[in-house]
Amino acid sequence: MESRRAHAIAIEVQSAQPALGADPWGALDLERAIASLPESARVVFVLRQLEGHSHEEIASLLGISSGAARFRYLRALRQFRALLEPP
């Protein structure tokens, strides 16, 4: 189940079209950072941050424990922040 959901979210993230015009908040940078996360991290990050699912809901969707969902989210959040830090 996890791979089908992960694949569907990966397609959503990759097919998202940037808004036309200026990018005053760095939305393109955010999209690129999300897209560059490893797939397992990206799935959990998108489900939590963009879709607003709880850790329990994420666990149920992916067939993992709630603790594993929390751990994956925290790891994804660290990776995401690292991608946005200036060099």
Phi, psi and omega per residue, in radians:
M1 nan -0.664 -3.086
E2 -1.056 -0.737 -3.065
S3 -1.192 -0.609 3.109
R4 -1.170 -0.781 3.138
R5 -1.160 -0.738 3.131
A6 -1.076 -0.732 -3.141
H7 -1.140 -0.720 3.137
A8 -1.105 -0.723 3.138
I9 -1.225 -0.671 3.105
A10 -1.042 -0.714 3.118
I11 -1.141 -0.734 3.117
E12 -1.039 -0.814 -3.099
V13 -1.149 -0.764 -3.104
Q14 -1.205 -0.527 -3.091
S15 -1.599 -0.047 3.133
A16 -1.102 2.272 -3.134
Q17 -1.684 2.292 3.098
P18 -1.160 2.590 3.101
A19 -1.162 2.563 3.105
L20 -1.288 2.658 3.094
G21 1.711 -2.832 -3.092
A22 -1.166 2.782 3.140
D23 -2.142 1.180 -2.992
P24 -1.150 -0.411 -3.092
W25 -1.837 0.139 3.130
G26 1.286 0.541 -3.110
A27 -1.027 -0.635 3.114
L28 -1.132 -0.689 3.091
D29 -1.110 -0.711 3.122
L30 -1.123 -0.784 3.117
E31 -1.067 -0.762 3.133
R32 -1.127 -0.700 3.126
A33 -1.116 -0.769 3.119
I34 -1.091 -0.803 -3.116
A35 -1.121 -0.461 -3.102
S36 -1.550 -0.086 3.049
L37 -1.149 2.584 3.019
P38 -1.003 2.620 -3.006
E39 -0.940 -0.811 -3.102
S40 -1.126 -0.624 3.101
A41 -1.259 -0.719 -3.117
R42 -1.083 -0.734 -3.124
V43 -1.039 -0.882 -3.111
V44 -1.152 -0.724 -3.136
F45 -1.065 -0.819 -3.121
V46 -1.139 -0.776 3.135
L47 -1.056 -0.683 -3.087
R48 -1.428 -0.950 -3.008
Q49 -1.368 -0.719 -3.039
L50 -1.664 -0.603 -3.111
E51 -1.744 -0.217 3.042
G52 1.314 0.381 3.114
H53 -1.288 2.609 3.053
S54 -1.353 2.900 3.096
H55 -1.084 -0.627 3.126
E56 -1.152 -0.718 3.100
E57 -1.140 -0.728 3.119
I58 -1.085 -0.771 3.126
A59 -1.012 -0.777 3.141
S60 -1.140 -0.758 -3.138
L61 -1.099 -0.657 -3.057
L62 -1.688 -0.106 3.140
G63 1.231 0.632 3.129
I64 -2.210 3.011 3.118
S65 -1.338 2.800 3.105
S66 -1.071 -0.689 3.110
G67 -1.090 -0.701 3.105
A68 -1.147 -0.673 3.111
A69 -1.106 -0.754 3.111
R70 -1.093 -0.784 -3.134
F71 -1.082 -0.802 3.133
R72 -1.082 -0.684 3.126
Y73 -1.121 -0.821 -3.138
L74 -1.089 -0.712 3.101
R75 -1.113 -0.748 3.115
A76 -1.102 -0.706 3.126
L77 -1.099 -0.750 3.087
R78 -1.084 -0.766 3.128
Q79 -1.114 -0.735 3.133
F80 -1.070 -0.840 3.126
R81 -1.066 -0.702 3.127
A82 -1.094 -0.642 -3.140
L83 -1.181 -0.474 -3.099
L84 -1.609 -0.174 3.130
E85 -1.243 2.481 3.096
P86 -1.165 2.620 -3.120
P87 -1.144 nan nan
